[in-house]
Amino acid sequence: MKIPVIAHNYKQTSKQRKNDISVKSYIKSSSYFPLYEEREYIRSLNSTKIERLLSKPFVYSLPGHREGVNQLKMFDDVILTSSYDGEIIKWDLKNREIVKKYGKYQNAKIEILDEKNIFISDGKVVNLLEDEVKFSYEVEDYVRNIYYNENLMVCGYNNLLVFDKERMHYKNKFKGEYGFCVKENNLVVCGDGSHVILFDERIEKEINRVKVGLCPNDIKINNEFYKLLVANEDKNVYEVDMRNFKIKNYYGHTNSVLSVDYHPNKKDFISGSMDMSIRISGGKDIYYNNRMLEVNVVKYDSSGEYIISCSNDTSIRVWRSKADKKAVMSRREKNTMIYNEQLKEKYKDVKEIRRIRNHRFLPKKLKNSIKELNKEREAKKRKEEKRKNTENK
């Protein structure tokens, strides 16, 4: 007859110091734990409840602007913001303070190069500033947007100009009326009306154009998975696969989507809308504030732990990207959190856990708008199904 025995090595199990944590050993066989799955379920249920209980995403706000903030650019822990009255401010996120104010510019567009150098448009001129104007780039038309990635890209009402940072004259020119643009490697993506246009910078030609919704308001490139994320005027966020140009639709906002951004892991994303809310990955979580108005810009920080948003109520807000996550955790807390996340993923389809996980307290106006939008979507779906059934008959 065999008797199972837990063998102990004195050197491995004994404490070296008085305050050391005791080492616990146990047999993991299911025969010794007949209620193991039940205990797992209870633990996943409790961790889901605690997650919702501790979900407090708002961290702090940065007051300083007198009008609604409509532009945000970031480099590490330094951000550059601009408001409707033309005031431009540089902030230090770590110390939560204003670094410098650049005065007021009329219809100025901004871009940040590094901690010291920034681009500011002034009429038909784009200036590179440190303390004073270091360099000026003359463009052919009034500036609609600026973007910097290896090269400076200036969107006008009649063309898109590409500048080398060290030269005053543009090196590439794309004709068309582009509201904004982004660049990754040699791929340039622009928004024109209801289309998203892809250019190859090397051959200076259009590769393809895709019709996406009504009117794109913002675009981000996911270079790891070859995808484009498009914020649209028709309340939806579209994800375009650049390999076969298939379009995936994320709905949930009840008004125009103004801004989107990818998480540094390139899997999650955020969107800000005129319905005064921020959504994570289409609907994993919804952030709002009673005083927050239309969200013009949303952006992840370089670590992906925090979200920065700019809205029409003059405030710049900082949120946690995961609402219940603590800023500082011990090793044991991290291990417990990882284990609980695995349990929640395992039991995510259980009715009680799903109900608690998906429940959100929302403003009455937003909640009613979401209900009406869902009814409209279901009605359209039923109408389409009936039409297909009649055609098949």
N, C-alpha and C positions, 0 to 999 in steps of 0.2 A: 504494500500500500504506500503510495506516494503522498507526502504531505507538502503542499506548496509553502515555501518559506521565503520571506523577504530577506535577502542577504544584505548586510550593512558593512561597509568599509569604514573603519573608525576614522581614518584620515580625511575621508570625503564628507562624512556626516557630522563630525564634531565642529563646534564653533572655535574659531581662532581667537575671537575677542568676545567680550561679554554682550555687546549690543548687536552682534551679527544676527542675521535672519536664519531661523532654523531651516534645514533642508528636509523636505518631506518626500518620501517615496511611496508609491502605491502601484498595485497591479492594475493595468488598463483593460483587462479582459472583461467583456460584457457579462460574463456569467457571474461575476462578483458585484455587478451593478445592474440589477434588473430594471430599475427605474431611471436609467441614464438619459434616455431620450426625453422623458417627461421633465427631468431637471433642466435639460438643455432648453426645452421650450419655455419653461418658466423664466429661465435666465434671459432668453431673447426677448420675452414679453416685458420683463422689468427694465432691460436696457433700452428698449424702444420707448417706454414711458419716461425714463430718465432723460433720454435724448430730447424728447419734446418739452420736458419740464425745464431743462437747462438751455434751451435754444434762445439765446439772446445775441443776435448777430451784430447789432450796432456797437461800435467801439468808441468813436469820437467824431466830431465835426471840426472843420476849419473855417471859422467866419473871417471875412475880410473884404469880400466883394460887396458892392452896393447894388448890383443888378444881377440878373440870372447868369449863371456860368454856362457857357456854350462850347468851350474848347478845353481839352486836357491832353497834355503830352507828358511823357515820363521817361526818366533815365535813372536807373537804380532807385535811390530814395529821394531823388529830387523831382518835383513835378512843376510843370508850367501851365498856368490856367489863364483863360481870357473870358471876359464877360461881355454882355451886349453893349455896355457903354464904352467899350474899347480898352478898359483897364487890364493890364497884363501883370501877373504876380508870379514870382518864383517861390516855392515852398520847400521846406525841409520836413519830410514826414517823420523822421526819427525824433526830432526835437519839437515837432508840431508848431513851427514858427515860420514867419515870413522872412525869406532871405533878401529879396529885393523887389521893388515895384518899378516897372518900366514906363509909367505914365500912361496916357490914353492915345490910342490910335483909332482912326475911323475905318471900320470894316477890316481890321487886321486879322491875318491868319498867322498861326504860330507853329513852330517845330523846334524840338530840342536836340542839340547835337551831343553835348556832354554836360558835365556839371557847371561849366562856365559859359559855353557858347550856345547861342540860340539864334533861330531865324525868325524874323518878323517882317511881314509884308506891309508896304505902305504905298497904296495906289498901284502903280505899274512897276514898283521897285521892291525887291526882296533884299533885306539887309541881314548880314551876319554880325551879331553883336557879342561883345564880351562886357566891358564897361562902356565902351563907345563903339561906333560903327567901324568894323574892321574891313568889310568887303560888301560890295553892292552888286546885285544881279539885275540887269534891266530886262524886262519881259515885254511882250508885244500887246498884252491886254491886261485888264484888271484881274487880280488874283482871286480865285475861288477856293483854292486849297493848296496846302504845301505838305510834302511827304519826303522824309529823308531815310534812305537805306543804301549806303555806299555812294549814291548820287542824290543830288537834290532834284525833286520833281515838283513842277509848278503847274497847277491846273488853271487854265484861263477859260474865257467864254468861247474862244475859237480854236484853241489848240492845247496840247500838253507838251511842255518843254522839259528836257532832261539836261541838267547842268553837272559838270564836274565841279567839285567844291573849290578847286583852286583856280577856276577860269570864269571869266565874266560872261563869255558867250556860250550859248547852249550847244550841246553836241548832238542831240537827237530831238526830233520834232514829230509829234503825232497830231494830225488834224482832226478836229471834232470838238464838241462841247461836252466837257467832262466835269462833273461835280466833285469828284474825289478820285483818288487812285491809291493803290498799294503795290509794293514791289517785293519779290522774293527771288534771289539769284538773278536770272535774266528774264523772268516772267513779270510783266506789268499788267495789272488788272484795273480797269476803270469802269465807272458807272456812267451810262449815257441813256437818259430817258428811262425806259423800262428794260434795258438790256445791260448785261454785264459783258464787257469786251476784254479779250485776252490778246496781248501783244507780246512778240518776241523782240527784246531790245537789241539783239545782235543783228537781225535782218531788218529791223524797223518796219515790220509788217504785222497786220492783224492775223492772228491764228484762228480765232473762233469768236462767236458771239452767242450768248444764251439769253433768251427772254425769261425774266424772273419777276413774276408778280406785276405790280403797278409801277412802282418807282423805287429803286434801291436807295437807301439812306446811308448805309455803311457796309464795308466789306472787310473781311479778314481772311488771310491765307493760312491754311494748315499744310505746311510743306512736308510733314511726315506721312500723312495719309492722303495727300493730293486732293484736298478738298477746299472749297470756298464757303465761307459763312456770310450770308447776305441778310442785313436788316432791311425790311421792306415797309412801304407805306400802307400795305393792305393788312396790317396787324400780324403778319406771319414772319417767321425766320426760316430762311431756306438754306439748305446745305447742298452744294453742287459738287458732284464727283467729277474731277477734271479728266479722268481717264475715259469715261463713257458718257459724261454729261447727264447722268441721272440726277434728279432733284428730289431731295427729301424735305418734307414740310413739317415744321414745328409750330403748332398753334397754341394759343392760350392768352396772349395779350388781347386787350379789348380796344386798343387804339394803336396808332402808328408806332412801329418800332424804330427808334432813332439811332441806337448804337449797339454793337456786339463786340465781344472779345473772347479769344480762346484762352483757356487755362494753359500754363506752361507745359502740362503733361499732354496737351493737344487732344484730350478726350472730352473734357467738360467745356462748357462755354457759358457766358452770361449775356443777358440782353436787357437794355433799358428802354422804356417806352413812355409815350404821352399819357398812358393810364396811371402814371405816378407809382409804378412798381418796378422791381428788378426781379427777373426770373433766372434761375440757374438750370442749365441744360434743358431748357424748354418747359420744365415744370417740377423738377426735383424739389425746389424750394422757392418761396416767394418772399421778398423783402419789401417792406414799406415803412413809411413813417408818417404820422399824422400831419406833420408840417411840411412834408416833402411834396413838391409839385412835379411838373413834367421832368423826366430824367433825360438829359441831353447826351451825356457821355458816361459810359461805364468802362472800367479797365481793371485787370488783375495787376497786382504788384509782381516784382520779379520772382518772388518765392512761390506765388500762387496761394499764399495763406490769407491774403486780404484783398478786398475789392474796394476801389475808389470810384465814387459816383459824383457827378456834377448835375445840379438841377436848377430850375427856374426860381427857386426860393433863395438864391444867393449863397447857398451852403455847399461845401465840399464834404462829403461824408465818407468815412472809412468803416467797412463792414468785414466781419469774418467770412471767409469763403465756405467754411463749415460752421453752421450756427452754434453747435454745442461744443466745439473743440476749445480746450484750454490753451492758453499761450505757452505755458511752461508745464511740462509733465515729467515725472520720474520714470525710470525704466519700467517699473512694475505697472504704473498707470498706462504706459504705452502698450505693454503686452496685453493688459486686460482689455484695452480699447480695441486692439486688433482681433482678439478672440471674440469679443462681443459683436464686432462688425461681421465676422464670419457666421456667427449664429443668426444674426438678423438677416443676412443674405440667404441662409438655409431655410428659414421659416417665413420669408417675406410674403409668400402667397397665402398664408393662414389668415382667415377673415379678420380675426380680432387684431392681429398685429398690423395688417394692411390698413385697417380703419384708423388705428392710432397714428401710424406713420404718415398717412396722407392728410390728416386733419390739420387745418390751418385757420387761425383767426384772421379774418380779412375785413377791411372797411365795408360797410353795408353797400355803398355805391358800387364798389369794385366787385363784390360778391354777386350782386344782382346782374351786373353787366356780363359776368362770366356765365351765369345761368342762361341769360337770353342768347348769348353767342352759342352755347352748347345746343340749345333748342333749335336755332337756325341751322346749325351744322347737321343735326340729326334729321331735320325736315328735308334738307337737300339730299342727304344720303338715301332716305326713303323714296324720294322722288326719282332719284337716279336708278334705284333698284326696280321700281315699278316700270320705268321707261324701258329698261333692259328686258324685263319679263314680257312686256307687250310686244317688243321687237322680236323676241324669240318665238312667240306664238305666231 
